[in-house]
Amino acid sequence: MTAEQVLKELEEIFRDNFDDDDIVLTRETTADDIEDWDSLEQINLLTTIGKKYGIKFSIDDVSSLANVGDMVDLVLRLKA
């Protein structure tokens, strides 16, 4: 699995969670870039991502996420 594949799959998850087919993610995308991405939505996203990839996030893992690129890297690290 490549970073590009994970980014594309995350984009689909974001589109579903936010009910917005116009969302386009980059590694630099942050919560400030997507309307309604708040702490509750962060939990929903992480839950959905965890289920999709069969991974569990620790508090330390998620507290260090600054952007979607960090999320992609975390998924790849936990899947390895």
PDB file as gemmi writes it, atoms N, CA and C in Angstrom:
CRYST1    1.000    1.000    1.000  90.00  90.00  90.00 P 1                      
ATOM      1  N   MET A   1       0.841  -1.175   0.000  1.00  0.00           N  
ATOM      2  CA  MET A   1       0.000   0.000   0.000  1.00  0.00           C  
ATOM      3  C   MET A   1       0.891   1.245   0.000  1.00  0.00           C  
ATOM      4  N   THR A   2       0.568   2.182  -0.858  1.00  0.00           N  
ATOM      5  CA  THR A   2       1.371   3.395  -0.966  1.00  0.00           C  
ATOM      6  C   THR A   2       0.671   4.564  -0.273  1.00  0.00           C  
ATOM      7  N   ALA A   3       1.422   5.622  -0.041  1.00  0.00           N  
ATOM      8  CA  ALA A   3       0.862   6.832   0.555  1.00  0.00           C  
ATOM      9  C   ALA A   3      -0.228   7.419  -0.337  1.00  0.00           C  
ATOM     10  N   GLU A   4      -0.034   7.334  -1.643  1.00  0.00           N  
ATOM     11  CA  GLU A   4      -1.029   7.863  -2.575  1.00  0.00           C  
ATOM     12  C   GLU A   4      -2.339   7.088  -2.480  1.00  0.00           C  
ATOM     13  N   GLN A   5      -2.244   5.758  -2.325  1.00  0.00           N  
ATOM     14  CA  GLN A   5      -3.447   4.939  -2.186  1.00  0.00           C  
ATOM     15  C   GLN A   5      -4.194   5.290  -0.899  1.00  0.00           C  
ATOM     16  N   VAL A   6      -3.455   5.422   0.179  1.00  0.00           N  
ATOM     17  CA  VAL A   6      -4.078   5.766   1.459  1.00  0.00           C  
ATOM     18  C   VAL A   6      -4.729   7.144   1.367  1.00  0.00           C  
ATOM     19  N   LEU A   7      -4.051   8.098   0.763  1.00  0.00           N  
ATOM     20  CA  LEU A   7      -4.607   9.445   0.618  1.00  0.00           C  
ATOM     21  C   LEU A   7      -5.922   9.400  -0.157  1.00  0.00           C  
ATOM     22  N   LYS A   8      -5.968   8.629  -1.229  1.00  0.00           N  
ATOM     23  CA  LYS A   8      -7.186   8.521  -2.034  1.00  0.00           C  
ATOM     24  C   LYS A   8      -8.310   7.859  -1.231  1.00  0.00           C  
ATOM     25  N   GLU A   9      -7.970   6.824  -0.469  1.00  0.00           N  
ATOM     26  CA  GLU A   9      -8.975   6.155   0.354  1.00  0.00           C  
ATOM     27  C   GLU A   9      -9.466   7.065   1.471  1.00  0.00           C  
ATOM     28  N   LEU A  10      -8.563   7.841   2.066  1.00  0.00           N  
ATOM     29  CA  LEU A  10      -8.964   8.800   3.095  1.00  0.00           C  
ATOM     30  C   LEU A  10      -9.884   9.866   2.507  1.00  0.00           C  
ATOM     31  N   GLU A  11      -9.593  10.268   1.286  1.00  0.00           N  
ATOM     32  CA  GLU A  11     -10.442  11.257   0.625  1.00  0.00           C  
ATOM     33  C   GLU A  11     -11.883  10.745   0.537  1.00  0.00           C  
ATOM     34  N   GLU A  12     -12.059   9.478   0.209  1.00  0.00           N  
ATOM     35  CA  GLU A  12     -13.401   8.893   0.143  1.00  0.00           C  
ATOM     36  C   GLU A  12     -14.057   8.874   1.522  1.00  0.00           C  
ATOM     37  N   ILE A  13     -13.285   8.551   2.547  1.00  0.00           N  
ATOM     38  CA  ILE A  13     -13.819   8.552   3.913  1.00  0.00           C  
ATOM     39  C   ILE A  13     -14.245   9.957   4.305  1.00  0.00           C  
ATOM     40  N   PHE A  14     -13.425  10.948   4.009  1.00  0.00           N  
ATOM     41  CA  PHE A  14     -13.767  12.334   4.321  1.00  0.00           C  
ATOM     42  C   PHE A  14     -15.029  12.752   3.570  1.00  0.00           C  
ATOM     43  N   ARG A  15     -15.125  12.395   2.303  1.00  0.00           N  
ATOM     44  CA  ARG A  15     -16.308  12.755   1.515  1.00  0.00           C  
ATOM     45  C   ARG A  15     -17.566  12.148   2.116  1.00  0.00           C  
ATOM     46  N   ASP A  16     -17.476  10.887   2.548  1.00  0.00           N  
ATOM     47  CA  ASP A  16     -18.627  10.230   3.163  1.00  0.00           C  
ATOM     48  C   ASP A  16     -18.972  10.873   4.507  1.00  0.00           C  
ATOM     49  N   ASN A  17     -17.971  11.080   5.350  1.00  0.00           N  
ATOM     50  CA  ASN A  17     -18.217  11.625   6.686  1.00  0.00           C  
ATOM     51  C   ASN A  17     -18.777  13.037   6.646  1.00  0.00           C  
ATOM     52  N   PHE A  18     -18.284  13.844   5.722  1.00  0.00           N  
ATOM     53  CA  PHE A  18     -18.730  15.229   5.641  1.00  0.00           C  
ATOM     54  C   PHE A  18     -19.858  15.416   4.619  1.00  0.00           C  
ATOM     55  N   ASP A  19     -20.249  14.328   3.966  1.00  0.00           N  
ATOM     56  CA  ASP A  19     -21.294  14.369   2.941  1.00  0.00           C  
ATOM     57  C   ASP A  19     -21.011  15.472   1.920  1.00  0.00           C  
ATOM     58  N   ASP A  20     -19.784  15.447   1.400  1.00  0.00           N  
ATOM     59  CA  ASP A  20     -19.329  16.475   0.457  1.00  0.00           C  
ATOM     60  C   ASP A  20     -18.411  15.827  -0.578  1.00  0.00           C  
ATOM     61  N   ASP A  21     -18.942  15.598  -1.771  1.00  0.00           N  
ATOM     62  CA  ASP A  21     -18.167  14.950  -2.829  1.00  0.00           C  
ATOM     63  C   ASP A  21     -17.113  15.859  -3.449  1.00  0.00           C  
ATOM     64  N   ASP A  22     -17.082  17.122  -3.044  1.00  0.00           N  
ATOM     65  CA  ASP A  22     -16.114  18.067  -3.600  1.00  0.00           C  
ATOM     66  C   ASP A  22     -14.809  18.130  -2.808  1.00  0.00           C  
ATOM     67  N   ILE A  23     -14.726  17.414  -1.693  1.00  0.00           N  
ATOM     68  CA  ILE A  23     -13.506  17.447  -0.882  1.00  0.00           C  
ATOM     69  C   ILE A  23     -12.362  16.809  -1.656  1.00  0.00           C  
ATOM     70  N   VAL A  24     -11.249  17.535  -1.728  1.00  0.00           N  
ATOM     71  CA  VAL A  24     -10.025  17.022  -2.328  1.00  0.00           C  
ATOM     72  C   VAL A  24      -8.929  17.166  -1.278  1.00  0.00           C  
ATOM     73  N   LEU A  25      -8.370  16.039  -0.866  1.00  0.00           N  
ATOM     74  CA  LEU A  25      -7.340  16.062   0.163  1.00  0.00           C  
ATOM     75  C   LEU A  25      -5.949  16.137  -0.444  1.00  0.00           C  
ATOM     76  N   THR A  26      -5.084  16.850   0.252  1.00  0.00           N  
ATOM     77  CA  THR A  26      -3.653  16.816  -0.018  1.00  0.00           C  
ATOM     78  C   THR A  26      -2.986  16.478   1.300  1.00  0.00           C  
ATOM     79  N   ARG A  27      -1.709  16.219   1.262  1.00  0.00           N  
ATOM     80  CA  ARG A  27      -0.982  15.941   2.500  1.00  0.00           C  
ATOM     81  C   ARG A  27      -1.005  17.150   3.439  1.00  0.00           C  
ATOM     82  N   GLU A  28      -1.194  18.329   2.884  1.00  0.00           N  
ATOM     83  CA  GLU A  28      -1.162  19.557   3.686  1.00  0.00           C  
ATOM     84  C   GLU A  28      -2.529  19.958   4.235  1.00  0.00           C  
ATOM     85  N   THR A  29      -3.599  19.246   3.869  1.00  0.00           N  
ATOM     86  CA  THR A  29      -4.948  19.588   4.326  1.00  0.00           C  
ATOM     87  C   THR A  29      -5.025  19.502   5.847  1.00  0.00           C  
ATOM     88  N   THR A  30      -5.636  20.534   6.463  1.00  0.00           N  
ATOM     89  CA  THR A  30      -5.836  20.553   7.912  1.00  0.00           C  
ATOM     90  C   THR A  30      -7.318  20.768   8.215  1.00  0.00           C  
ATOM     91  N   ALA A  31      -7.657  20.706   9.478  1.00  0.00           N  
ATOM     92  CA  ALA A  31      -9.039  20.927   9.902  1.00  0.00           C  
ATOM     93  C   ALA A  31      -9.522  22.320   9.512  1.00  0.00           C  
ATOM     94  N   ASP A  32      -8.629  23.271   9.420  1.00  0.00           N  
ATOM     95  CA  ASP A  32      -9.013  24.632   9.019  1.00  0.00           C  
ATOM     96  C   ASP A  32      -9.493  24.694   7.571  1.00  0.00           C  
ATOM     97  N   ASP A  33      -9.123  23.698   6.780  1.00  0.00           N  
ATOM     98  CA  ASP A  33      -9.470  23.695   5.355  1.00  0.00           C  
ATOM     99  C   ASP A  33     -10.840  23.087   5.055  1.00  0.00           C  
ATOM    100  N   ILE A  34     -11.419  22.383   6.022  1.00  0.00           N  
ATOM    101  CA  ILE A  34     -12.686  21.686   5.786  1.00  0.00           C  
ATOM    102  C   ILE A  34     -13.709  22.153   6.817  1.00  0.00           C  
ATOM    103  N   GLU A  35     -14.778  22.726   6.292  1.00  0.00           N  
ATOM    104  CA  GLU A  35     -15.843  23.210   7.160  1.00  0.00           C  
ATOM    105  C   GLU A  35     -16.412  22.038   7.963  1.00  0.00           C  
ATOM    106  N   ASP A  36     -16.701  22.284   9.217  1.00  0.00           N  
ATOM    107  CA  ASP A  36     -17.292  21.295  10.138  1.00  0.00           C  
ATOM    108  C   ASP A  36     -16.301  20.250  10.649  1.00  0.00           C  
ATOM    109  N   TRP A  37     -15.018  20.351  10.321  1.00  0.00           N  
ATOM    110  CA  TRP A  37     -14.042  19.406  10.869  1.00  0.00           C  
ATOM    111  C   TRP A  37     -13.662  19.905  12.257  1.00  0.00           C  
ATOM    112  N   ASP A  38     -14.372  19.386  13.247  1.00  0.00           N  
ATOM    113  CA  ASP A  38     -14.113  19.758  14.624  1.00  0.00           C  
ATOM    114  C   ASP A  38     -13.667  18.517  15.402  1.00  0.00           C  
ATOM    115  N   SER A  39     -13.568  18.634  16.716  1.00  0.00           N  
ATOM    116  CA  SER A  39     -13.052  17.518  17.517  1.00  0.00           C  
ATOM    117  C   SER A  39     -13.965  16.293  17.456  1.00  0.00           C  
ATOM    118  N   LEU A  40     -15.268  16.510  17.423  1.00  0.00           N  
ATOM    119  CA  LEU A  40     -16.190  15.376  17.309  1.00  0.00           C  
ATOM    120  C   LEU A  40     -16.029  14.685  15.957  1.00  0.00           C  
ATOM    121  N   GLU A  41     -15.903  15.471  14.912  1.00  0.00           N  
ATOM    122  CA  GLU A  41     -15.711  14.880  13.583  1.00  0.00           C  
ATOM    123  C   GLU A  41     -14.365  14.170  13.490  1.00  0.00           C  
ATOM    124  N   GLN A  42     -13.366  14.666  14.194  1.00  0.00           N  
ATOM    125  CA  GLN A  42     -12.055  14.000  14.232  1.00  0.00           C  
ATOM    126  C   GLN A  42     -12.211  12.588  14.795  1.00  0.00           C  
ATOM    127  N   ILE A  43     -13.002  12.461  15.850  1.00  0.00           N  
ATOM    128  CA  ILE A  43     -13.240  11.146  16.441  1.00  0.00           C  
ATOM    129  C   ILE A  43     -13.955  10.241  15.450  1.00  0.00           C  
ATOM    130  N   ASN A  44     -14.965  10.770  14.771  1.00  0.00           N  
ATOM    131  CA  ASN A  44     -15.685   9.989  13.760  1.00  0.00           C  
ATOM    132  C   ASN A  44     -14.750   9.528  12.646  1.00  0.00           C  
ATOM    133  N   LEU A  45     -13.894  10.430  12.187  1.00  0.00           N  
ATOM    134  CA  LEU A  45     -12.942  10.089  11.120  1.00  0.00           C  
ATOM    135  C   LEU A  45     -11.993   8.983  11.582  1.00  0.00           C  
ATOM    136  N   LEU A  46     -11.427   9.146  12.764  1.00  0.00           N  
ATOM    137  CA  LEU A  46     -10.464   8.163  13.263  1.00  0.00           C  
ATOM    138  C   LEU A  46     -11.127   6.803  13.494  1.00  0.00           C  
ATOM    139  N   THR A  47     -12.369   6.803  13.936  1.00  0.00           N  
ATOM    140  CA  THR A  47     -13.092   5.551  14.126  1.00  0.00           C  
ATOM    141  C   THR A  47     -13.297   4.851  12.783  1.00  0.00           C  
ATOM    142  N   THR A  48     -13.730   5.606  11.794  1.00  0.00           N  
ATOM    143  CA  THR A  48     -13.955   5.044  10.462  1.00  0.00           C  
ATOM    144  C   THR A  48     -12.653   4.542   9.846  1.00  0.00           C  
ATOM    145  N   ILE A  49     -11.594   5.330   9.977  1.00  0.00           N  
ATOM    146  CA  ILE A  49     -10.281   4.944   9.434  1.00  0.00           C  
ATOM    147  C   ILE A  49      -9.774   3.684  10.133  1.00  0.00           C  
ATOM    148  N   GLY A  50      -9.915   3.642  11.444  1.00  0.00           N  
ATOM    149  CA  GLY A  50      -9.480   2.466  12.199  1.00  0.00           C  
ATOM    150  C   GLY A  50     -10.192   1.205  11.759  1.00  0.00           C  
ATOM    151  N   LYS A  51     -11.509   1.305  11.548  1.00  0.00           N  
ATOM    152  CA  LYS A  51     -12.285   0.150  11.098  1.00  0.00           C  
ATOM    153  C   LYS A  51     -11.864  -0.275   9.693  1.00  0.00           C  
ATOM    154  N   LYS A  52     -11.675   0.683   8.806  1.00  0.00           N  
ATOM    155  CA  LYS A  52     -11.318   0.361   7.416  1.00  0.00           C  
ATOM    156  C   LYS A  52     -10.003  -0.406   7.344  1.00  0.00           C  
ATOM    157  N   TYR A  53      -9.019   0.038   8.122  1.00  0.00           N  
ATOM    158  CA  TYR A  53      -7.685  -0.549   8.036  1.00  0.00           C  
ATOM    159  C   TYR A  53      -7.398  -1.587   9.121  1.00  0.00           C  
ATOM    160  N   GLY A  54      -8.346  -1.799  10.029  1.00  0.00           N  
ATOM    161  CA  GLY A  54      -8.132  -2.775  11.097  1.00  0.00           C  
ATOM    162  C   GLY A  54      -7.024  -2.368  12.039  1.00  0.00           C  
ATOM    163  N   ILE A  55      -6.970  -1.073  12.365  1.00  0.00           N  
ATOM    164  CA  ILE A  55      -5.925  -0.559  13.253  1.00  0.00           C  
ATOM    165  C   ILE A  55      -6.561   0.185  14.424  1.00  0.00           C  
ATOM    166  N   LYS A  56      -5.786   0.355  15.483  1.00  0.00           N  
ATOM    167  CA  LYS A  56      -6.231   1.124  16.641  1.00  0.00           C  
ATOM    168  C   LYS A  56      -5.240   2.251  16.877  1.00  0.00           C  
ATOM    169  N   PHE A  57      -5.792   3.411  17.163  1.00  0.00           N  
ATOM    170  CA  PHE A  57      -4.972   4.590  17.417  1.00  0.00           C  
ATOM    171  C   PHE A  57      -4.817   4.803  18.915  1.00  0.00           C  
ATOM    172  N   SER A  58      -3.626   5.214  19.326  1.00  0.00           N  
ATOM    173  CA  SER A  58      -3.419   5.603  20.722  1.00  0.00           C  
ATOM    174  C   SER A  58      -3.588   7.117  20.835  1.00  0.00           C  
ATOM    175  N   ILE A  59      -3.759   7.582  22.049  1.00  0.00           N  
ATOM    176  CA  ILE A  59      -3.868   9.026  22.284  1.00  0.00           C  
ATOM    177  C   ILE A  59      -2.609   9.725  21.784  1.00  0.00           C  
ATOM    178  N   ASP A  60      -1.455   9.130  22.031  1.00  0.00           N  
ATOM    179  CA  ASP A  60      -0.198   9.726  21.559  1.00  0.00           C  
ATOM    180  C   ASP A  60      -0.168   9.835  20.045  1.00  0.00           C  
ATOM    181  N   ASP A  61      -0.685   8.798  19.364  1.00  0.00           N  
ATOM    182  CA  ASP A  61      -0.725   8.810  17.903  1.00  0.00           C  
ATOM    183  C   ASP A  61      -1.534   9.995  17.393  1.00  0.00           C  
ATOM    184  N   VAL A  62      -2.750  10.134  17.894  1.00  0.00           N  
ATOM    185  CA  VAL A  62      -3.654  11.135  17.336  1.00  0.00           C  
ATOM    186  C   VAL A  62      -3.350  12.553  17.815  1.00  0.00           C  
ATOM    187  N   SER A  63      -2.733  12.677  18.972  1.00  0.00           N  
ATOM    188  CA  SER A  63      -2.450  14.032  19.469  1.00  0.00           C  
ATOM    189  C   SER A  63      -1.367  14.729  18.659  1.00  0.00           C  
ATOM    190  N   SER A  64      -0.583  13.958  17.920  1.00  0.00           N  
ATOM    191  CA  SER A  64       0.506  14.551  17.142  1.00  0.00           C  
ATOM    192  C   SER A  64       0.122  14.818  15.684  1.00  0.00           C  
ATOM    193  N   LEU A  65      -1.132  14.519  15.304  1.00  0.00           N  
ATOM    194  CA  LEU A  65      -1.552  14.725  13.915  1.00  0.00           C  
ATOM    195  C   LEU A  65      -1.744  16.215  13.633  1.00  0.00           C  
ATOM    196  N   ALA A  66      -1.007  16.724  12.656  1.00  0.00           N  
ATOM    197  CA  ALA A  66      -1.116  18.138  12.290  1.00  0.00           C  
ATOM    198  C   ALA A  66      -1.858  18.335  10.976  1.00  0.00           C  
ATOM    199  N   ASN A  67      -1.846  17.305  10.125  1.00  0.00           N  
ATOM    200  CA  ASN A  67      -2.493  17.431   8.817  1.00  0.00           C  
ATOM    201  C   ASN A  67      -2.796  16.028   8.267  1.00  0.00           C  
ATOM    202  N   VAL A  68      -3.386  15.981   7.103  1.00  0.00           N  
ATOM    203  CA  VAL A  68      -3.753  14.705   6.496  1.00  0.00           C  
ATOM    204  C   VAL A  68      -2.509  13.876   6.177  1.00  0.00           C  
ATOM    205  N   GLY A  69      -1.420  14.519   5.819  1.00  0.00           N  
ATOM    206  CA  GLY A  69      -0.182  13.791   5.552  1.00  0.00           C  
ATOM    207  C   GLY A  69       0.274  12.998   6.765  1.00  0.00           C  
ATOM    208  N   ASP A  70       0.153  13.601   7.951  1.00  0.00           N  
ATOM    209  CA  ASP A  70       0.498  12.882   9.182  1.00  0.00           C  
ATOM    210  C   ASP A  70      -0.427  11.681   9.368  1.00  0.00           C  
ATOM    211  N   MET A  71      -1.685  11.846   9.006  1.00  0.00           N  
ATOM    212  CA  MET A  71      -2.667  10.765   9.118  1.00  0.00           C  
ATOM    213  C   MET A  71      -2.298   9.624   8.169  1.00  0.00           C  
ATOM    214  N   VAL A  72      -1.921   9.964   6.950  1.00  0.00           N  
ATOM    215  CA  VAL A  72      -1.499   8.954   5.970  1.00  0.00           C  
ATOM    216  C   VAL A  72      -0.298   8.184   6.509  1.00  0.00           C  
ATOM    217  N   ASP A  73       0.699   8.910   7.004  1.00  0.00           N  
ATOM    218  CA  ASP A  73       1.908   8.273   7.528  1.00  0.00           C  
ATOM    219  C   ASP A  73       1.592   7.363   8.711  1.00  0.00           C  
ATOM    220  N   LEU A  74       0.664   7.808   9.564  1.00  0.00           N  
ATOM    221  CA  LEU A  74       0.280   7.003  10.728  1.00  0.00           C  
ATOM    222  C   LEU A  74      -0.407   5.714  10.285  1.00  0.00           C  
ATOM    223  N   VAL A  75      -1.306   5.799   9.329  1.00  0.00           N  
ATOM    224  CA  VAL A  75      -1.974   4.599   8.827  1.00  0.00           C  
ATOM    225  C   VAL A  75      -0.935   3.623   8.266  1.00  0.00           C  
ATOM    226  N   LEU A  76      -0.020   4.131   7.474  1.00  0.00           N  
ATOM    227  CA  LEU A  76       1.014   3.259   6.891  1.00  0.00           C  
ATOM    228  C   LEU A  76       1.875   2.622   7.971  1.00  0.00           C  
ATOM    229  N   ARG A  77       2.220   3.384   8.993  1.00  0.00           N  
ATOM    230  CA  ARG A  77       3.058   2.857  10.080  1.00  0.00           C  
ATOM    231  C   ARG A  77       2.318   1.774  10.868  1.00  0.00           C  
ATOM    232  N   LEU A  78       1.051   2.012  11.176  1.00  0.00           N  
ATOM    233  CA  LEU A  78       0.296   1.056  11.965  1.00  0.00           C  
ATOM    234  C   LEU A  78      -0.090  -0.194  11.167  1.00  0.00           C  
ATOM    235  N   LYS A  79      -0.197  -0.058   9.860  1.00  0.00           N  
ATOM    236  CA  LYS A  79      -0.514  -1.209   9.006  1.00  0.00           C  
ATOM    237  C   LYS A  79       0.705  -2.100   8.759  1.00  0.00           C  
ATOM    238  N   ALA A  80       1.878  -1.547   8.954  1.00  0.00           N  
ATOM    239  CA  ALA A  80       3.123  -2.285   8.645  1.00  0.00           C  
ATOM    240  C   ALA A  80       3.347  -3.453   9.602  1.00  0.00           C  
TER     241      ALA A  80                                                      
END                                                                             
